[in-house]
Amino acid sequence: MMDEKMAKPQKPELLAPAGDFEKLKYALAYGADAVYVGGSAYGLRAYAGNFGPEELKNAIEYTHQAGKKIYIAVNIFAHEEDFEGMAEYLQQLESWGADAAIVSDPGIVALAQEVAPKLPLHLSTQANNTNSLSMRFWMKQGIERIVLARELTASEIEKVRRNVPGELEMFVHGAMCMSYSGRCLLSNYLTGRDANHGECTQPCRWSYGLVEEKRPDEVFPIEEDERGTYVFNSHDLCLLSHLPLLKSLEIDSYKIEGRMKSVHYVACNVKAYRAGIDALWEQGEDAFQANLPNWLVEMDKVSHRDYSTGFLFGKPGADAHNLETSHYIREYDFVGVGVSKEELKNAEPDFEPEESSIGYWVEQRNYFRKGDTIEVLTPDDEPWIFEVKQMWDMDGEPVEVANHAKQILRLELPQPLPKFSILRKPKKFKGNRGN
């Protein structure tokens, strides 16, 4: 009798980035099975917002109440001074019930096993996990999950899967670093901010030219266009279309990159991958292929660079790098999020929201105004659109233009805004102004 797992591969975990508490909540609401976050220290995203100790404890509780998992990045390349306070931090993570710490430094691995032996450990992609021999070595050291290097092809992943009995995680979406497994010194050299301590300024996205020693004031472009060259400017990874191939590899967790990205980025991409995974595993490939074009359209609405398959089918060539510009593709502006009356009361205890059958509350995130066409993204339903006809501030005064950051507004809408709604403004619809 055929083993049940061989007959029907187990549905993989969908792992989403959460740079702060708000993104964590949206990631879970839009369908993530787990999130990965960073504390205020010891992680490789120093500018992601991150979580202070009390907030991190609350985030772990919130995630577990939702029936989901949370992994904490402790993946710096540690110097001697970095170990000050780390033992206590790891013990806190263990006592709070974190589902795993993501690590890359052997010293941190050894310390965690000594002071927090019940804290599961996942090995970060920063550890250059490219072959089964090294992965089995790490699992003998007590590592429960390996995050595969992004430089592996599908055929390599297949061989690794056959030879590694423990959990494997792979990136399926997000920015691609031009350096091997993210080990880059450009930022440190050019700006003094160390990428391997979470402070990368992404100089690989800058425009470069050529300067001759005796003519320092003359910059010669390395010709791709008149503005310079972008030889390091890799495309973003997007493997949604190739989930049928990935399914056969039986990877335990699919990871979306982007702790520095917006709530809109997290919500939209998580929703697309959630739908794709569920359709493929529960309904089959025909249902997946039938809906794939709609999911890809949705993912194009998020700010992104051109998409590629990374290393999945071999070493990337010129088609995986944008040699013309480092600019993002932005077809929509993320302009706001829905706010419930309960959230308003929690934020402003003295405020009494006005009762209205046509008014719904929104927190502004980007410029929009009366007459604009707005699209609403929600966790469970298809997007819908409306025209901004009327809006008021918290004092009930009419507002023509929403141009104050995080201003709370009441909008006239044709239907209620579900919790965790996201408002975005299409740039191509007629009637949009101020673009």
RODO-2510 file (C-alpha; in nm, 4 decimals, decimal comma):
residues 435
     n   res          X          Y          Z
     1     m     0,0000     0,0000     0,0000
     2     m     0,1428     0,3382    -0,1010
     3     d     0,2468     0,5600     0,1879
     4     e    -0,0134     0,8351     0,2366
     5     k     0,2512     1,1121     0,2388
     6     m     0,3893     0,9874    -0,0941
     7     a     0,0411     0,9787    -0,2433
     8     k    -0,0487     1,3269    -0,1245
     9     p     0,2396     1,5529    -0,0162
    10     q     0,1694     1,7460     0,3004
    11     k     0,0716     2,1070     0,2446
    12     p     0,3750     2,3308     0,3156
    13     e     0,3824     2,6027     0,5748
    14     l     0,3428     2,9557     0,4342
    15     l     0,5933     3,1737     0,6206
    16     a     0,5557     3,5520     0,6026
    17     p     0,7729     3,8484     0,7042
    18     a     0,6649     4,0703     0,9920
    19     g     0,8817     4,3777     1,0367
    20     d     0,6526     4,5131     1,3080
    21     f     0,3381     4,4208     1,4998
    22     e     0,1027     4,5654     1,2392
    23     k     0,2582     4,3605     0,9600
    24     l     0,2412     4,0523     1,1796
    25     k    -0,1321     4,0963     1,2281
    26     y    -0,1930     4,1478     0,8559
    27     a     0,0263     3,8513     0,7598
    28     l    -0,1752     3,6219     0,9840
    29     a    -0,5084     3,7699     0,8739
    30     y    -0,4269     3,7165     0,5054
    31     g    -0,3374     3,3515     0,5522
    32     a     0,0188     3,2980     0,6747
    33     d     0,0755     2,9829     0,8797
    34     a     0,3766     3,1380     1,0499
    35     v     0,5691     3,4654     1,0680
    36     y     0,9321     3,5517     1,1241
    37     v     1,0256     3,8636     1,3162
    38     g     1,3268     4,0352     1,4665
    39     g     1,3872     4,1650     1,8150
    40     s     1,5521     4,4975     1,8805
    41     a     1,8938     4,3268     1,8635
    42     y     2,0726     4,0252     1,7147
    43     g     1,8807     4,0233     1,3836
    44     l     1,9775     4,1148     1,0257
    45     r     1,7110     4,3793     0,9657
    46     a     1,8077     4,6648     1,1932
    47     y     1,5674     4,9104     1,0242
    48     a     1,2626     4,6852     0,9958
    49     g     1,0840     4,8369     1,2954
    50     n     1,1356     4,5213     1,4969
    51     f     1,0042     4,4349     1,8413
    52     g     1,1083     4,5517     2,1855
    53     p     1,1050     4,2875     2,4629
    54     e     0,7502     4,3465     2,5846
    55     e     0,6153     4,3846     2,2312
    56     l     0,7904     4,0641     2,1261
    57     k     0,6311     3,8781     2,4154
    58     n     0,2914     4,0151     2,3128
    59     a     0,3575     3,9182     1,9496
    60     i     0,4281     3,5592     2,0502
    61     e     0,1056     3,5486     2,2529
    62     y    -0,0970     3,7054     1,9702
    63     t     0,0401     3,4598     1,7142
    64     h    -0,0291     3,1581     1,9324
    65     q    -0,3817     3,2787     2,0060
    66     a    -0,4341     3,2775     1,6282
    67     g    -0,3137     2,9165     1,6171
    68     k    -0,0022     3,0112     1,4172
    69     k     0,3765     2,9980     1,4724
    70     i     0,6381     3,2684     1,5187
    71     y     1,0133     3,2460     1,4573
    72     i     1,2613     3,5011     1,5920
    73     a     1,5657     3,6067     1,3879
    74     v     1,8891     3,5872     1,5898
    75     n     2,0992     3,5565     1,2765
    76     i     2,3757     3,8156     1,3026
    77     f     2,7402     3,7222     1,2479
    78     a     2,8378     3,7778     1,6076
    79     h     3,1445     3,9587     1,7351
    80     e     3,2561     3,9241     2,0968
    81     e     3,0593     4,2279     2,2134
    82     d     2,7410     4,0908     2,0560
    83     f     2,7163     3,8173     2,3181
    84     e     2,6547     4,0671     2,5966
    85     g     2,2983     4,0006     2,7093
    86     m     2,2381     3,7334     2,4458
    87     a     2,2078     3,4440     2,6920
    88     e     1,9312     3,6244     2,8783
    89     y     1,7597     3,7080     2,5496
    90     l     1,7595     3,3462     2,4337
    91     q     1,6237     3,2373     2,7721
    92     q     1,3441     3,4927     2,7353
    93     l     1,2520     3,3547     2,3927
    94     e     1,2378     3,0068     2,5387
    95     s     1,0264     3,1128     2,8362
    96     w     0,7844     3,3078     2,6135
    97     g     0,7306     3,0022     2,3945
    98     a     0,8864     3,1206     2,0677
    99     d     0,8479     2,8445     1,8109
   100     a     1,2093     2,8787     1,6977
   101     a     1,5106     3,1062     1,6813
   102     i     1,6621     3,1582     1,3349
   103     v     2,0413     3,1418     1,3744
   104     s     2,3509     3,1353     1,1545
   105     d     2,6516     3,1697     1,3877
   106     p     2,7894     2,8465     1,5422
   107     g     2,8654     3,0373     1,8609
   108     i     2,5027     3,1441     1,8946
   109     v     2,3934     2,7859     1,8239
   110     a     2,6186     2,6586     2,1040
   111     l     2,5025     2,9288     2,3449
   112     a     2,1349     2,8665     2,2721
   113     q     2,1725     2,4944     2,3335
   114     e     2,3469     2,5644     2,6612
   115     v     2,1164     2,8288     2,8105
   116     a     1,7852     2,7611     2,6297
   117     p     1,7862     2,3917     2,5404
   118     k     1,4097     2,3774     2,4735
   119     l     1,4215     2,6600     2,2152
   120     p     1,4047     2,5073     1,8637
   121     l     1,6697     2,6325     1,6226
   122     h     1,6353     2,7012     1,2490
   123     l     1,9520     2,7571     1,0481
   124     s     1,9385     3,0806     0,8468
   125     t     2,0120     3,1007     0,4759
   126     q     2,3047     3,3203     0,5851
   127     a     2,4851     2,9981     0,6796
   128     n     2,5195     2,9077     0,3082
   129     n     2,3138     2,5890     0,3133
   130     t     2,3947     2,4477    -0,0308
   131     n     2,4504     2,0724     0,0179
   132     s     2,3100     1,7786     0,2096
   133     l     2,6361     1,6891     0,3842
   134     s     2,6584     2,0232     0,5616
   135     m     2,2852     2,0173     0,6340
   136     r     2,3099     1,6749     0,7990
   137     f     2,6079     1,8026     0,9970
   138     w     2,4010     2,0911     1,1306
   139     m     2,1092     1,8650     1,2155
   140     k     2,3455     1,6484     1,4202
   141     q     2,4203     1,9670     1,6149
   142     g     2,0527     1,9973     1,7055
   143     i     1,9226     2,2193     1,4243
   144     e     1,5579     2,1313     1,3502
   145     r     1,5132     2,3179     1,0208
   146     i     1,7455     2,4315     0,7429
   147     v     1,6670     2,7415     0,5360
   148     l     1,8009     2,6586     0,1910
   149     a     2,0376     2,8937     0,0136
   150     r     1,8661     3,0824    -0,2671
   151     e     2,1439     2,9709    -0,5009
   152     l     2,0082     2,6148    -0,5280
   153     t     1,8390     2,4860    -0,8427
   154     a     1,5298     2,2658    -0,8429
   155     s     1,7383     1,9569    -0,9251
   156     e     1,9746     2,0352    -0,6368
   157     i     1,6837     2,0852    -0,4003
   158     e     1,5408     1,7499    -0,5078
   159     k     1,8693     1,5744    -0,4235
   160     v     1,8967     1,7586    -0,0916
   161     r     1,5423     1,6571    -0,0018
   162     r     1,6222     1,2895    -0,0650
   163     n     1,9281     1,3058     0,1590
   164     v     1,8135     1,5300     0,4445
   165     p     1,5501     1,3860     0,6804
   166     g     1,4740     1,7046     0,8771
   167     e     1,2676     2,0119     0,7935
   168     l     1,3632     2,2258     0,4934
   169     e     1,2546     2,5824     0,4184
   170     m     1,3022     2,7765     0,0953
   171     f     1,2439     3,1294    -0,0299
   172     v     0,9697     3,1541    -0,2906
   173     h     0,9286     3,5304    -0,3173
   174     g     1,1031     3,8621    -0,2598
   175     a     1,4179     4,0623    -0,3226
   176     m     1,7288     3,8759    -0,4337
   177     c     2,0658     3,9783    -0,2921
   178     m     2,3420     4,0060    -0,5519
   179     s     2,5886     3,8518    -0,3051
   180     y     2,6160     3,4839    -0,2157
   181     s     2,3561     3,4016     0,0507
   182     g     2,3444     3,7672     0,1427
   183     r     2,7050     3,7847     0,2574
   184     c     2,7925     4,1295     0,1254
   185     l     3,0492     4,3923     0,2240
   186     l     2,9471     4,6703    -0,0166
   187     s     2,7322     4,8540     0,2355
   188     n     2,9971     4,8322     0,5065
   189     y     3,2705     4,9513     0,2701
   190     l     3,0775     5,2381     0,1118
   191     t     2,8630     5,3638     0,3997
   192     g     2,9963     5,2101     0,7202
   193     r     2,6698     5,0228     0,7729
   194     d     2,7218     4,6493     0,8053
   195     a     2,4828     4,4277     0,6074
   196     n     2,5825     4,1360     0,8263
   197     h     2,4605     4,3256     1,1299
   198     g     2,1299     4,4214     0,9732
   199     e     2,2151     4,7705     0,8460
   200     c     2,2382     4,7211     0,4684
   201     t     2,1876     5,0392     0,2634
   202     q     2,1534     4,8384    -0,0629
   203     p     2,4361     5,0043    -0,2577
   204     c     2,3934     4,7245    -0,5128
   205     r     2,0867     4,9195    -0,6297
   206     w     2,2801     5,2409    -0,6942
   207     s     2,3856     5,3688    -1,0360
   208     y     2,7570     5,3261    -1,1110
   209     g     2,9962     5,4772    -1,3615
   210     l     3,3658     5,4503    -1,4489
   211     v     3,6252     5,7102    -1,3435
   212     e     3,9767     5,7294    -1,4911
   213     e     4,2501     5,8018    -1,2343
   214     k     4,3836     6,1223    -1,3965
   215     r     4,0400     6,2631    -1,4786
   216     p     3,8517     6,2281    -1,1468
   217     d     3,5860     6,4818    -1,2450
   218     e     3,4764     6,2866    -1,5521
   219     v     3,2384     5,9959    -1,4981
   220     f     3,1979     5,7555    -1,7891
   221     p     2,8828     5,5449    -1,7891
   222     i     2,9256     5,1706    -1,8337
   223     e     2,6709     5,1911    -2,1081
   224     e     2,3285     5,0550    -2,0367
   225     d     2,1576     5,3928    -2,0498
   226     e     2,2404     5,7600    -2,0102
   227     r     2,1912     5,7508    -1,6329
   228     g     2,4535     5,4854    -1,5630
   229     t     2,4592     5,1116    -1,5069
   230     y     2,2891     4,8776    -1,2648
   231     v     2,5075     4,5678    -1,2990
   232     f     2,4169     4,4445    -0,9492
   233     n     2,0439     4,5092    -0,9782
   234     s     1,8825     4,1664    -0,9565
   235     h     1,5159     4,1046    -1,0244
   236     d     1,2778     4,0007    -0,7470
   237     l     1,2122     3,6319    -0,6949
   238     c     0,8602     3,5034    -0,7731
   239     l     0,7920     3,1294    -0,7817
   240     l     0,4125     3,1327    -0,7598
   241     s     0,3772     3,0024    -1,1158
   242     h     0,6054     2,7106    -1,0325
   243     l     0,4278     2,5793    -0,7242
   244     p     0,3397     2,2536    -0,9101
   245     l     0,7130     2,1871    -0,9513
   246     l     0,7859     2,2831    -0,5907
   247     k     0,5077     2,0561    -0,4683
   248     s     0,6973     1,7531    -0,5946
   249     l     1,0030     1,8580    -0,3904
   250     e     0,8117     1,8256    -0,0613
   251     i     0,9683     2,1274     0,1098
   252     d     0,8260     2,1938     0,4567
   253     s     0,8031     2,5737     0,4458
   254     y     0,7719     2,8405     0,1735
   255     k     0,9183     3,1734     0,2798
   256     i     0,8340     3,5223     0,1558
   257     e     1,1100     3,7809     0,1937
   258     g     1,0307     4,1368     0,3021
   259     r     1,0416     4,2445     0,6665
   260     m     1,1245     4,5947     0,5423
   261     k     0,8286     4,6054     0,3014
   262     s     0,4827     4,7596     0,3530
   263     v     0,1680     4,6111     0,5007
   264     h     0,0261     4,6108     0,1466
   265     y     0,3209     4,4028     0,0210
   266     v     0,2807     4,1495     0,2993
   267     a    -0,0973     4,1190     0,2703
   268     c    -0,1153     4,0959    -0,1099
   269     n     0,1641     3,8421    -0,1528
   270     v     0,0538     3,6262     0,1390
   271     k    -0,3005     3,6175     0,0019
   272     a    -0,1806     3,5126    -0,3445
   273     y     0,0444     3,2339    -0,2172
   274     r    -0,2208     3,1197     0,0306
   275     a    -0,4730     3,0863    -0,2505
   276     g    -0,2217     2,9134    -0,4771
   277     i    -0,1111     2,6600    -0,2177
   278     d    -0,4673     2,5792    -0,1121
   279     a    -0,5901     2,5398    -0,4692
   280     l    -0,2996     2,3180    -0,5743
   281     w    -0,2998     2,0910    -0,2713
   282     e    -0,6761     2,0709    -0,2206
   283     q    -0,8232     2,0976    -0,5716
   284     g    -0,5420     1,9947    -0,8022
   285     e    -0,3324     2,1510    -1,0766
   286     d    -0,6205     2,2284    -1,3128
   287     a    -0,7818     2,4539    -1,0521
   288     f    -0,4430     2,6095    -0,9779
   289     q    -0,3703     2,6915    -1,3430
   290     a    -0,7214     2,8286    -1,3961
   291     n    -0,6768     3,0860    -1,1185
   292     l    -0,3051     3,1592    -1,1612
   293     p    -0,3484     3,4570    -1,4006
   294     n    -0,5670     3,6394    -1,1471
   295     w    -0,3157     3,5839    -0,8669
   296     l    -0,0307     3,7122    -1,0826
   297     v    -0,2311     4,0257    -1,1646
   298     e    -0,2782     4,0834    -0,7929
   299     m     0,0939     4,0466    -0,7233
   300     d     0,1714     4,3036    -0,9918
   301     k    -0,0255     4,5578    -0,7881
   302     v     0,2437     4,5529    -0,5189
   303     s     0,5538     4,7699    -0,5471
   304     h     0,8210     4,5375    -0,6869
   305     r     1,1039     4,4967    -0,9325
   306     d     1,0696     4,2765    -1,2395
   307     y     1,0113     3,9160    -1,1395
   308     s     1,2350     3,6188    -1,2155
   309     t     1,2764     3,2576    -1,1056
   310     g     1,6137     3,3222    -0,9445
   311     f     1,8325     3,0097    -0,9474
   312     l     1,5458     2,7592    -0,9739
   313     f     1,6288     2,6571    -1,3308
   314     g     2,0015     2,7293    -1,3258
   315     k     2,2359     3,0177    -1,2743
   316     p     2,0575     3,3426    -1,3620
   317     g     2,1698     3,5286    -1,6708
   318     a     2,1091     3,8802    -1,7945
   319     d     1,7353     3,8175    -1,7927
   320     a     1,7428     3,8075    -1,4105
   321     h     1,8999     4,1518    -1,3797
   322     n     1,7574     4,4884    -1,4745
   323     l     2,0420     4,6687    -1,6494
   324     e     1,8365     4,9795    -1,7203
   325     t     1,7067     5,1020    -1,3847
   326     s     1,6850     5,0160    -1,0167
   327     h     1,3394     5,1709    -0,9861
   328     y     1,0437     4,9768    -0,8543
   329     i     0,7334     4,8993    -1,0598
   330     r     0,4458     5,0787    -0,8877
   331     e     0,1080     5,0442    -1,0578
   332     y    -0,0817     5,1175    -0,7358
   333     d    -0,0275     5,3462    -0,4395
   334     f    -0,0986     5,2049    -0,0947
   335     v    -0,3126     5,4825     0,0536
   336     g    -0,4781     5,3530     0,3694
   337     v    -0,6073     5,0811     0,5990
   338     g    -0,9497     5,0266     0,7457
   339     v    -0,9931     5,1130     1,1138
   340     s    -1,2719     4,9713     1,3295
   341     k    -1,4554     5,1767     1,5892
   342     e    -1,3057     4,9512     1,8561
   343     e    -0,9544     5,0312     1,7348
   344     l    -1,0385     5,4011     1,7372
   345     k    -1,1609     5,3778     2,0940
   346     n    -0,8455     5,1944     2,2012
   347     a    -0,6239     5,4563     2,0358
   348     e    -0,8332     5,7573     2,1416
   349     p    -1,0243     5,6680     2,4615
   350     d    -1,2014     6,0062     2,4739
   351     f    -1,3150     5,9937     2,1131
   352     e    -1,6731     5,8958     2,0366
   353     p    -1,6978     5,7763     1,6733
   354     e    -1,9947     5,9271     1,4958
   355     e    -2,2639     5,6760     1,4060
   356     s    -2,3342     5,6753     1,0346
   357     s    -2,4767     5,4254     0,7908
   358     i    -2,2472     5,5514     0,5142
   359     g    -1,9278     5,6363     0,7028
   360     y    -1,6363     5,3970     0,7559
   361     w    -1,3066     5,4817     0,9212
   362     v    -0,9697     5,4767     0,7452
   363     e    -0,6133     5,5564     0,8491
   364     q    -0,4330     5,7415     0,5688
   365     r    -0,0956     5,6038     0,4502
   366     n    -0,0480     5,7975     0,1272
   367     y    -0,1993     6,0864    -0,0659
   368     f    -0,5522     6,0569    -0,2031
   369     r    -0,8445     6,2959    -0,2543
   370     k    -1,2099     6,3295    -0,3456
   371     g    -1,2769     6,1975    -0,6946
   372     d    -1,0067     5,9284    -0,6791
   373     t    -1,0875     5,5678    -0,7563
   374     i    -0,9818     5,3407    -0,4702
   375     e    -0,9567     4,9625    -0,4667
   376     v    -1,0123     4,7661    -0,1455
   377     l    -0,8145     4,4499    -0,0691
   378     t    -0,9569     4,2255     0,2038
   379     p    -0,8464     3,8917     0,3536
   380     d    -1,1386     3,6815     0,2329
   381     d    -1,3090     3,8419    -0,0684
   382     e    -1,2254     3,9688    -0,4156
   383     p    -1,1053     4,3317    -0,4406
   384     w    -1,3726     4,5948    -0,5018
   385     i    -1,3563     4,9608    -0,6034
   386     f    -1,5294     5,2833    -0,5111
   387     e    -1,5008     5,6525    -0,5847
   388     v    -1,4120     5,8858    -0,2986
   389     k    -1,7217     6,1046    -0,2832
   390     q    -1,7183     6,2371     0,0727
   391     m    -1,4783     6,2206     0,3667
   392     w    -1,4556     6,3833     0,7075
   393     d    -1,1924     6,4181     0,9802
   394     m    -1,2391     6,3105     1,3426
   395     d    -1,4054     6,6438     1,4233
   396     g    -1,6664     6,5870     1,1525
   397     e    -1,5196     6,8520     0,9233
   398     p    -1,5295     6,7810     0,5467
   399     v    -1,1926     6,6911     0,3903
   400     e    -1,1000     6,7378     0,0256
   401     v    -0,7479     6,5926     0,0294
   402     a    -0,5999     6,3229     0,2560
   403     n    -0,2418     6,4388     0,2771
   404     h    -0,1550     6,4077     0,6474
   405     a     0,0345     6,0932     0,7460
   406     k    -0,1826     5,8480     0,9389
   407     q    -0,4737     6,0896     0,9541
   408     i    -0,7968     5,9223     1,0662
   409     l    -1,0825     5,9853     0,8226
   410     r    -1,4422     5,8746     0,7788
   411     l    -1,5296     5,7911     0,4187
   412     e    -1,8584     5,7509     0,2387
   413     l    -1,8479     5,3924     0,1121
   414     p    -2,0946     5,1624    -0,0647
   415     q    -2,0272     4,8764     0,1787
   416     p    -1,8470     4,8144     0,5101
   417     l    -1,4728     4,7701     0,5351
   418     p    -1,3887     4,4271     0,6799
   419     k    -1,1165     4,4109     0,9428
   420     f    -0,7659     4,4349     0,7949
   421     s    -0,8889     4,6037     0,4764
   422     i    -0,6254     4,7759     0,2644
   423     l    -0,6952     5,0726     0,0361
   424     r    -0,4878     5,1219    -0,2763
   425     k    -0,5149     5,3732    -0,5597
   426     p    -0,4708     5,2466    -0,9175
   427     k    -0,2605     5,4841    -1,1204
   428     k    -0,4243     5,3998    -1,4537
   429     f    -0,7921     5,4572    -1,3699
   430     k    -0,9383     5,7736    -1,5158
   431     g    -1,0399     6,0229    -1,2537
   432     n    -0,7340     5,9754    -1,0341
   433     r    -0,5732     6,3097    -0,9639
   434     g    -0,2604     6,4244    -0,7958
   435     n    -0,0395     6,1475    -0,9341
***
